[in-house]
Amino acid sequence: MKFILTMMLAGSFGLAAADEVQPFSFKNIQLNSTIDVANSYSQILCKELPEDKKVLGDKQCTYMKPGPYGQLNPDLATFGGAPVNYIFMNYFNDRLKEIFVSVESKSFSQIVGALREKYGPPLDEKRVPIQTKAGAVYENVVMKWRSGESTLTAEKYFGSVDSSALKFEMDDYITEVGKRRKEKSKQGASDL
């Protein structure tokens, strides 16, 4: 009888772990994974960040689209069927806390379609007018999805009207960056 009860309890704990909602991933690079996962891909460079950049992470791994004569890494070169410009992966304590992906804004609808197909409708969607330095007005679209303790944000225009951004972030990353920015502001205030 004890054996049966033990097996039932072990099985129910196993089910609970299997049902746990996982954080987002960029293909097979999952948020909260170790830096070894990124290091296993060719064309990803990982490095310790200098002190003045440690607000974003302790370490950062980068993938850049190679020039015209370089070879693309087929595992990283596209997302949602669209070409990737670059990827930044930020780590705290050797755990991946943020993935930032840049793509061309002309691919935004295609990527959002793929995200809707995989994750369903976004939990939040905002449309905000933006104006370029030249005075042209565009409608920026910002969408958010949630999975476990992570958020995926898709922004149509990021930095310019030619590029879009996808940000995969663990909740504790946002908290830690806020804490580090506050500490850096205090240090800057003492230098006034």
C-alpha positions as CSV (number, residue, x, y, z in Angstrom):
1,M,0.0,0.0,0.0
2,K,2.8,2.4,0.9
3,F,4.4,1.6,-2.5
4,I,1.3,2.5,-4.4
5,L,0.8,5.8,-2.4
6,T,4.5,6.7,-3.0
7,M,4.2,6.0,-6.8
8,M,1.0,8.1,-7.0
9,L,2.6,11.0,-5.2
10,A,5.7,10.8,-7.3
11,G,3.6,10.7,-10.4
12,S,1.6,13.7,-9.4
13,F,4.7,15.7,-8.7
14,G,6.1,14.7,-12.1
15,L,2.9,16.0,-13.7
16,A,3.1,19.3,-11.9
17,A,6.7,19.8,-13.2
18,A,5.8,18.8,-16.7
19,D,2.8,21.2,-16.7
20,E,4.9,24.2,-15.5
21,V,4.8,27.0,-18.1
22,Q,8.3,27.5,-19.6
23,P,9.7,30.9,-20.4
24,F,10.0,32.0,-24.1
25,S,12.8,30.9,-26.3
26,F,14.4,32.1,-29.5
27,K,14.3,28.9,-31.5
28,N,16.2,26.5,-29.1
29,I,17.8,29.1,-27.0
30,Q,15.5,29.4,-24.0
31,L,15.4,32.2,-21.5
32,N,17.0,31.2,-18.2
33,S,19.3,28.7,-19.9
34,T,23.0,28.7,-19.2
35,I,25.6,30.5,-21.4
36,D,26.8,27.1,-22.6
37,V,23.7,26.9,-24.8
38,A,24.7,30.1,-26.7
39,N,28.3,29.0,-26.9
40,S,27.3,25.8,-28.7
41,Y,26.2,27.8,-31.8
42,S,28.7,28.9,-34.4
43,Q,28.9,32.7,-35.1
44,I,27.8,33.6,-31.6
45,L,30.4,35.6,-29.6
46,C,30.1,35.7,-25.8
47,K,32.0,38.2,-23.6
48,E,32.1,39.7,-20.2
49,L,30.6,43.2,-20.3
50,P,32.7,46.2,-19.2
51,E,31.7,47.8,-15.9
52,D,29.9,50.8,-17.6
53,K,27.7,48.3,-19.5
54,K,26.8,45.9,-16.6
55,V,23.4,47.5,-16.2
56,L,22.3,45.2,-19.0
57,G,24.0,42.1,-17.8
58,D,27.2,40.6,-16.6
59,K,27.9,38.9,-19.9
60,Q,26.5,39.3,-23.4
61,C,26.4,37.0,-26.4
62,T,26.0,38.4,-29.9
63,Y,25.1,37.2,-33.3
64,M,25.5,39.5,-36.3
65,K,24.4,38.9,-39.8
66,P,27.6,38.3,-41.7
67,G,28.6,40.5,-44.6
68,P,27.9,39.6,-48.3
69,Y,30.6,37.0,-48.4
70,G,30.0,35.4,-45.0
71,Q,28.0,32.3,-44.4
72,L,24.7,32.6,-42.4
73,N,24.1,30.3,-39.5
74,P,20.9,28.5,-40.6
75,D,19.8,28.1,-37.0
76,L,20.0,31.8,-36.2
77,A,19.6,33.6,-39.6
78,T,15.8,33.8,-39.6
79,F,12.9,34.2,-37.2
80,G,9.4,33.6,-38.3
81,G,10.7,33.1,-41.8
82,A,12.2,36.6,-41.8
83,P,16.0,37.5,-41.9
84,V,17.6,38.5,-38.6
85,N,19.9,41.5,-38.5
86,Y,21.4,40.8,-35.1
87,I,20.8,39.2,-31.7
88,F,22.0,40.3,-28.3
89,M,21.6,37.9,-25.3
90,N,22.2,39.3,-21.9
91,Y,23.1,37.2,-18.9
92,F,23.1,37.7,-15.1
93,N,24.9,35.0,-13.1
94,D,25.5,33.0,-16.4
95,R,21.7,32.7,-16.9
96,L,20.0,34.1,-20.0
97,K,17.7,36.8,-18.9
98,E,17.1,38.8,-22.2
99,I,17.2,38.1,-25.9
100,F,17.0,41.2,-28.2
101,V,16.4,40.4,-31.9
102,S,16.5,43.0,-34.6
103,V,14.7,42.4,-37.9
104,E,13.7,44.7,-40.8
105,S,10.4,46.4,-40.2
106,K,9.1,45.2,-43.6
107,S,9.0,41.7,-42.0
108,F,7.0,42.7,-38.9
109,S,3.6,41.5,-40.2
110,Q,5.1,38.1,-41.2
111,I,6.8,37.6,-37.8
112,V,3.7,38.8,-35.8
113,G,1.6,36.3,-37.9
114,A,4.0,33.5,-36.8
115,L,3.9,34.6,-33.2
116,R,0.1,34.7,-33.2
117,E,0.1,31.2,-34.8
118,K,2.4,29.8,-32.0
119,Y,1.3,31.8,-29.0
120,G,-2.2,33.0,-29.8
121,P,-3.3,36.6,-29.7
122,P,-1.1,39.0,-27.7
123,L,-2.2,40.0,-24.2
124,D,-1.6,43.6,-25.0
125,E,-1.5,45.6,-28.2
126,K,-0.9,49.3,-28.5
127,R,-0.7,51.6,-31.6
128,V,1.1,54.8,-31.1
129,P,1.9,57.5,-33.7
130,I,5.6,58.3,-34.0
131,Q,7.3,61.1,-35.9
132,T,10.7,60.9,-37.6
133,K,13.2,63.8,-37.6
134,A,12.1,64.6,-41.1
135,G,8.5,65.0,-39.9
136,A,7.0,61.8,-41.4
137,V,4.4,60.2,-39.1
138,Y,4.1,56.4,-38.7
139,E,1.9,54.2,-36.6
140,N,4.1,52.1,-34.2
141,V,2.7,48.8,-33.1
142,V,3.8,47.2,-29.8
143,M,2.5,43.7,-28.8
144,K,3.1,41.6,-25.7
145,W,2.8,38.0,-24.9
146,R,3.4,36.2,-21.6
147,S,4.7,32.7,-20.8
148,G,5.6,31.6,-17.3
149,E,7.7,34.4,-15.8
150,S,8.7,35.9,-19.1
151,T,7.4,38.5,-21.6
152,L,7.8,38.7,-25.4
153,T,7.5,42.2,-26.8
154,A,7.3,42.8,-30.6
155,E,7.8,46.5,-31.6
156,K,7.3,47.5,-35.3
157,Y,9.6,50.5,-35.2
158,F,12.6,50.4,-32.9
159,G,15.4,53.0,-33.4
160,S,14.3,53.8,-37.0
161,V,11.4,53.0,-39.3
162,D,13.6,50.4,-41.0
163,S,14.0,48.1,-38.0
164,S,11.7,46.2,-35.7
165,A,12.6,44.6,-32.4
166,L,11.7,41.5,-30.5
167,K,12.5,41.4,-26.8
168,F,12.3,38.2,-24.8
169,E,12.7,39.0,-21.1
170,M,12.5,37.2,-17.8
171,D,10.6,39.2,-15.1
172,D,13.6,39.1,-12.8
173,Y,15.7,40.7,-15.6
174,I,13.5,43.8,-15.7
175,T,13.7,44.0,-11.9
176,E,17.5,43.6,-11.9
177,V,18.1,46.2,-14.7
178,G,15.9,48.7,-12.8
179,K,17.9,48.1,-9.6
180,R,21.3,48.5,-11.4
181,R,20.1,51.7,-13.2
182,K,19.0,53.1,-9.8
183,E,22.5,52.3,-8.4
184,K,24.2,53.9,-11.4
185,S,22.1,57.0,-11.0
186,K,23.1,57.3,-7.3
187,Q,26.7,57.0,-8.3
188,G,26.2,59.7,-11.0
189,A,24.4,62.0,-8.5
190,S,27.5,61.9,-6.2
191,D,29.6,63.2,-9.1
192,L,27.5,66.4,-9.6
